[in-house]
Amino acid sequence: MEPNAAERRHLERQITFARPIFMVLALVDLLELKPAGQSHRAMMFVAVYLGAALVLALVQNFLRKIELQLPLLVDLAALAAFLTLTPSVVAFWFIYLFVAFAAGIRWGLRRAVVLAGGVTLALLVRTAIRGPVHWPVVFSWVALSTGTFAAGVGLAFLGERNRRHAAEHGFLARLTSLLQVDQGLAESLRQVLDELARAFACEDALLTFRDADIERIFVWQVRAGQSGRISPHSLPLTRGDGYLLDRPDVSVCWNEMEGPGEGFGWNRHDGRRLADVPRLPGPSRKEINLRSLLAVTLDFAGQPSGRVMLGNARRKFSPGDLRWLERIVRHMGPPLENLFLLRHLRARAIDAERGRISRDLHDGILQTLLSVEIQLDVLRRKLLPSPEQTAAGLISLQQTVRNESEELRRMVSDLRPLRVQSADLVDLMRGFAERFRDEAGFALDLLIDSAELQVPDRTCRELFQIYREALNNIKKHARASHVVVKLWQDDSQVVLVVDDNGEGFSFAGRFTGDELDRLRLGPISIKERTRGVGGILTVESSPGHGARLTIELPLG
């Protein structure tokens, strides 16, 4: 796994800023030595090297668009030259440790270990050539070579770990970016599972999710490189053991699942190894065609809700692979949970809108069509004996059909997506009021206190929908002759009041939206829209004398 471009730039900046620090340490050590020709040459060399390192660091810090990187071969050449110039092993160590750290980042641990071995051998040869040979010196050589090699490997290990963490951080960020609400749950899961299959060199990746509300298990399966849309398999909860959902406390790996098998696992809470590693039942293993398996539990809201499973690997899984998958799934849990919740909320919103449409059709058009059918039957019976009554009835039916056509046209218009911004709200309300006066045939006064409302777009959209729906309800049911609509805004809320002199509701008094819910009374859609933006609905009704709706919507 390689770091992405941004993480590589960050690693290179670490190398650039670490270089002058190690050079300063080497220079300080040389300044502690007694003046000599060789130490002067070494100090001059380190001073020039330090100057170049500082220039690179300043360019990186102040001119971020310019990427100047000193190749590691240049640092190696400088290290070799310094080995011949310096009388101090400690000063050499400082530069060597920097090179080992940079090699760990750029080359990885294996090549850095080879480098550490080569440098240790070169330092040992130099020491042997310059000094006398006797047993105490030989013992010091052993200590010197051991310390040099161990220190170099240690710094290389830190550099390689830094590189690995950067690569893992970039991979996790890329996975999170794939979970997009706009592209939908199925496509987001396809991309994430495909990315996991590629990262772990697997042929198959699965995500299982247990939906307790509808008592079903959903399984999404992706083969590496699959580009088509995926659809989940829906299974009963009794199939949970087929995907290890009956053991949510364990993380499991099987490199060989046939016969005795080869597997390991641990308790994901305390890390204790499992003496008896659970495996997939034979039918499930054949159904999803898995020869090897990594399985990690997925938590939503702190509760086990599913599993991420990778199978049919092209290499042998290690404990490190299982730990890395656990970390990935922990990181993916919150954004994936949000995606599922948004999908659930969207489904509920669609169901609510379908319910509203169903009620409107049932209470409006279907009732009218039933009335038309009855009247047609009556007219059919009267057709021969009374042509005049038949003609009058047909004219009435024609008007009824015309009215219902207008109502159906209005419903279709209401279903279209509505985009309302704060700057357009007043004009839209006034335009709708003009059309409404012409169609309804009664007086409508629209009183807006502020011509420039400052309302969030979503609140604007819901406010206009409530305004439009309230007027349409009055037109259909209230038999009013005069309607007054008031709109104003203060620092914390926008308030809409719709007042009519019609028949009112079937109840008398003043009620909030919650009270109306308990009584199962009031305009359902307006209650839901008001509640959806955190608002408060109040309904005052006087049967036979009219009603008043007050909608208070917060601006925050």
N, C-alpha and C positions, 0 to 999 in steps of 0.2 A: 504494500500500500504506500503510495507516494503522496507527499503533501501537495496541495493545490498551489496555484501561483501566488496567492496572497500569503499563505503560510510559508512558502519558500522565501519570499521577500523578508518576512519576519525573522526567519532563521539566519538569513544572510546578514541582517542588521545585527543580530546577536554576535556573529563572528566578527563583524566590522568593529563593534564597540568593545569586544573582549580583547582584540589584538593590542591596542595601546595600553590596556591595563597590565597585561603580562609583560609588555616591553618596559614599562615603568618599573616593575618589580625586578626585572633583570638588570636594569640600569642602576637601581639602588644597591643591589648586591655588588656590582662591579665597583661602585664608588667606595665601598667598604674595604676594597683591596689596597695593598701598598702600590704606589705608582710604579709602573713598569711599562716597557714598550709594548708588550703584548696586551696588557690591560687597557692601554690607551687606544690601541687599534680596535679592541673589542668594544670599548665605550663609544668610539666614533661610529662603528658599525651599528650598534644598538640605537644611537641617537638619530642616525639617518633613517633607520627602520621605523623608529618611533615617530619621526616627523611625517613619513609617508602614511603611517597608520592614522595619525591625527587628521591629516588632510582628507583621507577617505572617510573618517568618521564625521568630520564637519560637513562634507559634501552630502553624506547620507542624511544628516540631521536637518540641514537647511535647504537643500535642493532635492526634495523627495522624489521628484519626477526623474531625476538622473540616477541610474543604478550603476555604480562603480563597484565591481567586485574583484578582489585580488585572487587570482587562481591559487589553489592549494599547492600546486607545483612550485610557485614562486616562494611560498612560505617554506616548503621543503628545501628548496635551494638555499634560502637564507639560513635555515637550521643547519644544513651541511657546512656552509661557510663559517657560521658562528662556532661550530664544533672545532674547527681548526684554529680559530682566533682566540677564544676565551680561555683564560687560565682557571675559571671558576666553573665547577660542575653545577653549583646551585643556579647560577645565572643561565647556564645552558638548559637546566631543568625547566625554568619558567617558560622559555620559548618552546621547548619540546612539549610541555603540557598543553600550551595553546594549540600547537599543531595537532596533537592527539584529539583535543576537543573538537576542532574544526573537521578533522578527518571522520570522527564519529558522526557528525551532522551530515557531511557531504557524501561520504563513502559507505557508511554503515559500519557495524561493529566488526565484522569478519576482516575486512580489508584494513581497518584501523588496528586490529590486533597484529596483523602481519607487519604493519608499519612500526608498531611499538617494539616488536621483536627485532626488526632491522636496526632501529635507532639504538636499542639496548646493546646489540652486538657491536655497532660502530663505536659507542661510548666505551665499551669494555676494551676493544682493540686500541683505541686512543690512549686509555689509561695505562694499558700494559706497555705500550711503546714508550711512553714518557716517564715511567717510574721503574724502580727496581723490582725484582721478582723474588719474594720469599713468602713463607707460609702466612704470616699475619696479613701481608698485602693481598694474598690470594683470597683469604677470608673476607677482606674488605671488598674485593672484586665481586664476590658472590652476593654480598649485601647490596652493593651498588647496582648490580644487574637486576637482582630481584626487585628492589625498590623502584628502579627506573621502569621496568616492565609493568609492575603492578600499578604504579601511578598513571602510566600512559593508558593502560587498559581501563582503569577506573574513569579517567576523564573521557576516553572514547565512549565508554558505556553511557556516561551522562549525556554526551552529545547525541548518541544514537537514540537514547530514551526521549530526549527533547524532540528529535526528528519524528519519532514514532507518535508522540503525543500530538504534535502538530498535524500529522497525517490523520490521526484518529479524530481530532477536533474538526478538521476540514470535512472528513467523511460524515460525521454526525450532522454538521451544518448542512451538507448537501442532502442528506436524508430528510431533515426537517423541512428544507425548502421544497421538497417534492409533495409534501402534504398540503395541497392547495384546495380551498373550498370551491373555487371557481371551476376547477376541472372535475370535481365530483369525487365521491369516495372510491368508486371502482377504479378509475384511472390513477388516482393517487396511490392506492394499494398496489396496483400493477407495477408502477414505477419503483416503489419502495421495495417490493419483493424481488423484482428483477435486479435491483442494485445489490441487495443482500446475496442473491444467488451468485452474482458475478464476484462479489468481494470474497466469498467463502469457497469459490470454485465448485459450486453445486449445480446440479441440473434442475432441481425443483426447490421452490420456496412456498410455504403455506402460512396462512394466518387463520386461526379459528377463533370465533367469538361466540360467547354464550349470552343470548338475550333472554334474561329471566322474565321480562314482561310478557313475551309471547311464547316462552318455553320452547325455544328453538336454538339450534347451533348452526352458525353460518361458517362456511369454509371457502376461502379464496385460495386458489392454487395457480401458480405461475411457473412456467418453464423458462429457463434462462434464455433471454433474447426474444421472448414472446412479445408481440407488438399489438395484437388485437385486444378488443375489449374483453374483460373477464366478468363473469357472473358468479355469485356465490352459490354453493350447494347448501340447501336447507335440510337439516337433519333434526330428528327428535332428540330431546335431552338424554334419552337412554343410550345414545351413541357416544356419550362423553368419554367413556373409557377408551374408545377407539382413537382418541387424540390426547390421551393422558390428562384430560380435564378433571378426572377423579383424583389426581395427585398434584394439586396446584403448588404444593410446597417444595417440589423437587425440580432441579435442572438436570437434564439427561443427555448423554451422548452414547450412540451405538455406532461403532465402525463396521461391525458385521452383525446382522440380525438373524441370519439363518443358523439353525442348530443351537449350540451353547451360546454362540454369539460372543462379541467382544465389546464391552461397554463399561461406562463409569458414570457417576453422577454424584450430586451432593444436595444437602438441604440448603435451599437458597437463603434461608434466614440466618443460620449459624455456620454454614460452610462445612458441616460434617459429612464425610463420605458415606455413601449408601452401601450397605452390605448386600442388599438385594435391589438391583437396579430395575425399575419397571420398564416394560417394553410394550410396544403396540401389539394388540391382538392380531392373530394371523389374518383374519378376514380384512381388517382395516389396512394391514400392511400390504396385502395383495391389491386391495382396492385403489390405494394411492401409489402403489408400486414403488416402495422405498426399500433400498438395500442398506443404507446408512442414514443416521439421523442425529441432528442437534435439536433439542426442544427446550424452550425457555418460556416461563409464564409471563403473561402480560397483565398488568394491574390497571384498573380504572378506579379512581377515587379510593385508592388503598385496598381494593378488593380484587382477588383474582378473577379475570373475566375472559381470558383466552390464552392462546399459545402462539408463539412464532416458531415454526419448524422449518429446518433446512435439511434436504435429503439428497442422496445419490451423489456424494462428493467425489471429485476426481483425485482426491488425496486423502490421507488419513487425518481425522480430526484429533486435536490435542486438547488438554485441559485449558490451555490459553485461548483456544477458539471458543470454548464454552463460556469462559469468563468474559471474553470480548462481546459475544452475542448477548450476554446478560446486561452488560453496560449499554449496548445499543438499544435494547428493548426498554430499559429504564429511561433512557433519554427520549425515546419515541413515545413513551406512554402518554404524557400530558398533551402534546399536540394531536396525537391520534385520538385520544379521548375527546378533545374539543371537536375534531372532525366528525366523530360519531354523534356527539351531542347536537351539533349543528344540523346533521342529516336528520336526526330525530325531530328536532324543532321544526325543520323545514317540512317534514312529513306531517307533523301535527298542524302546521299552518295550512298546508294543502288540504288536509282533511276538514279543517274548520271552514275554509273557503268553499269546499265542495258542499259542506252542510248548509252553509248560507245560501248557495245557489239552489240547492235542493229545496230549501224552505221557500225561497222566493218563487221557484217554479210551481211548487205545490200550492202555495197560498194565492198565487196570482194567475199565471197563464193556464195551469191545469184546471183550476176552478172555473175560469172563464170558458175554456174549451168544453168542459162538462155542461156549463150553462148553454152554450151554443148548440151542443148536441140535443139537449132537451127541447130547446126552442125550435130546432129544425124538425124534431119529431112532432111537436104540436102543429107547426106550419104544414107539415105533410098531411096531417089529419084535416086541416082546415082549407086545404088548397082548392078543392072543388066548390064547397058550399059558400066560401067567403073570400073572393079574390082580393077585396080591399084590405081586409085584415092581413092577408098573406103578404101583400105589398108593403104594408106598414111594418110588419114583423121583419121582412127581409131588409128594409132600410135600417131598422134598429140593429139587426145582426151585422150588417155591413159596418155600421159605426163601431160596434163592439170589437169586431175583428181589426178595424183600423186602429182603435185605441190600444189593443193588445199588441199590434205590430210595433207601435211606438214604444210600448213598455218593453218589448223584447229587444228592440234596438237600443234602448237605454241600458238594459242589463248587459248586452254585448259590449257597449261602450264602457261600462263600469269595470268590465273584466280586463280591459286593456291595461298594460303597465302604465302607471301614471308617474311622471317626473315633475315634481313641484319644488321650486327653490324659493327662498325667502323673498327675493326681488319680484317674483312672478305671482305670489300668493294673492295679493289684493286684486290684481287685474283678472286673475282666473275666477275669483269669487264674484267680482262684479259682472263678468261676462256670463257666468252661469246664472246669476240672478236675473239678467236681462232675458235669457232664453226661458228661464223658469216662469217669469211673469207672462210671457207670450203663450206658453203651453198650459199653465195651470189656470189662468184666468182669474187670479185673485191678487190682492195687493201684497207686495213684499218690500219691506224697508230694510236696507243693508246699511248699518251704521258701524264704520270702522274708525276707531279713535286715533290710530297712527297710520299714516300712509306708508311709512318705511318700517316694516316689522323686521326684527332680527331674530329669526327662529331657525333652528337646525333643519336641514333638508328633510330628514326622516319625519320630524314632527310636523313640518309643513305638509308633507304628503298625507299623513294620517289625519291632520286637521281638515284638509280639503275633502278627504273621503267622508269624514264624519259630517261635515257641513252639507255635502251633496246628498248623503244618505238620509239625513234628518229631513231635508226639504222633500225628497221623494216619498218618505214615509207619510209626511203631512198631506202631500198630494193624493196618495193612495187611500189613506185611512181616516184622516182627521175631519174632512169636510169643513175646512177653515175658509174664512174670507179675508183674513189679514194675518200676515206673519212678520215678525220683527226679529232681525238677526243683528246681534252686537258682537264686536270683536275688539279686544284691547290687549295690551301687553304692559307688564311692569318689569321690575328687575329680575324676578324669579320665575315668572310663568306667563303664558298666554291664555286668555280666557275667551271662550266662545259661548254665547247664549242664544238659543233658538226658542222664541216665544210665539205661540199661535192661539187663536181664539176658537179652535175647533171643538171636537167632542171630547178630547182628552183621552187618557188611558182608562182602563177598567177599574183602576184603584184610585183612591183619594189620599192626598198627603204628600209629604216630602221624603224621598228615599235616596240613599246612596247606591252606587252600583253593587257593592257587596250585599246590601240589604235586599236589593232586587234579585240578586242571584239566589239568595236563600228562599225568597218567595217565588222564584221562577217567573218573574215578571220583567217587563221592560224590553227595550230594543236590544236584542242579543248582539248583533254585529257592532253597534256603536259601543256597547260595553266592552267587547273584546278589543276593539281598536284603541279605546281610551286606556285600557289596562296595559296594552302592548307597549305603550310609550310612557308608562309610569304615571298616567294622569288620573284624575278623579272625576267621576260622573255623578251628577245630582239631577234627579227627575222630580219635578213638582207637577202634580196632576189634579185637576178638578173636573170630574166627569160632567160633560155637557157644557163646560166653560173653557176648555183648552188645557194646554200643558206647556211647561217650560223645561228645557234641557240646558244644564250648565256644565260645560266641559272645561276643566282646568288642566293644562298640560305644562309640565316643568320645562324650563329652558336648559337645564344642566344635563 
